[in-house]
Amino acid sequence: MLVYGLIFFYTYCMQKPSFEQFEATSLYCPRCKAAVPVRRRLLLVLPEGEEYEYLCAYCSTSVGTKIDKNAPQIEVLIKP
């Protein structure tokens, strides 16, 4: 029983998940009153990541936002 418990712990707790982040393909639009396909638009570049806005593919209403924390860090070079 102890061996089974250790195998269970390793299998479900120690392995890396098979996904990194979810990407929305359709969201509810309050103007269209239905789940619709969405487009992603870059809104801001923040120190903690890039912020994206999801827009309805039919009426371009904003239906949500997301901060992508896996974005590469921005480096600023200042010439003397």
C-alpha positions as CSV (number, residue, x, y, z in Angstrom):
1,M,0.0,0.0,0.0
2,L,2.9,2.4,0.8
3,V,4.5,1.7,-2.6
4,Y,1.2,2.5,-4.4
5,G,0.9,5.7,-2.5
6,L,4.4,6.8,-3.4
7,I,3.8,6.0,-7.1
8,F,0.5,7.9,-7.0
9,F,2.3,10.9,-5.5
10,Y,5.0,10.9,-8.1
11,T,2.7,10.4,-11.0
12,Y,0.3,13.2,-10.1
13,C,2.3,15.7,-8.2
14,M,5.9,15.6,-9.5
15,Q,5.3,15.5,-13.3
16,K,5.0,18.7,-15.3
17,P,1.5,19.3,-16.6
18,S,0.9,18.7,-20.3
19,F,-0.2,22.3,-21.0
20,E,1.3,25.6,-20.3
21,Q,-1.6,28.0,-20.9
22,F,-5.1,27.9,-22.3
23,E,-6.0,30.0,-25.3
24,A,-9.6,31.2,-25.8
25,T,-11.2,30.4,-29.1
26,S,-14.7,31.5,-28.3
27,L,-16.2,33.6,-25.5
28,Y,-19.6,35.0,-24.6
29,C,-20.4,38.3,-26.3
30,P,-22.9,40.5,-24.4
31,R,-23.8,42.4,-27.5
32,C,-24.4,39.3,-29.8
33,K,-25.8,37.3,-26.8
34,A,-24.0,34.1,-27.8
35,A,-20.6,32.4,-27.6
36,V,-18.7,33.7,-30.6
37,P,-15.2,33.3,-32.0
38,V,-12.7,35.8,-30.7
39,R,-9.6,37.7,-31.9
40,R,-6.7,38.5,-29.7
41,R,-5.2,42.0,-29.7
42,L,-2.1,43.2,-27.9
43,L,-3.1,45.9,-25.4
44,L,-0.1,46.6,-23.1
45,V,3.5,45.4,-22.5
46,L,3.8,45.3,-18.7
47,P,6.8,44.2,-16.5
48,E,4.9,41.1,-15.5
49,G,4.0,40.1,-19.1
50,E,2.0,41.2,-22.1
51,E,-1.7,42.0,-21.7
52,Y,-4.1,40.9,-24.5
53,E,-7.7,41.8,-25.2
54,Y,-10.2,39.4,-26.7
55,L,-12.6,40.9,-29.2
56,C,-15.8,39.5,-30.7
57,A,-15.1,38.4,-34.3
58,Y,-18.5,39.8,-35.4
59,C,-19.0,43.1,-33.6
60,S,-15.5,43.8,-32.2
61,T,-16.9,44.2,-28.6
62,S,-14.3,43.6,-25.9
63,V,-15.2,40.3,-24.2
64,G,-12.1,39.7,-22.0
65,T,-8.4,40.2,-21.2
66,K,-5.5,38.0,-20.4
67,I,-1.9,38.6,-19.2
68,D,0.7,36.3,-20.8
69,K,3.4,35.8,-18.2
70,N,5.5,33.7,-20.5
71,A,6.4,36.6,-22.8
72,P,10.1,37.4,-23.2
73,Q,11.5,40.1,-21.0
74,I,12.2,43.5,-22.6
75,E,15.7,44.8,-22.3
76,V,16.5,48.5,-22.6
77,L,19.9,49.5,-23.8
78,I,21.1,53.0,-23.1
79,K,24.0,54.3,-25.1
80,P,26.4,56.6,-23.2
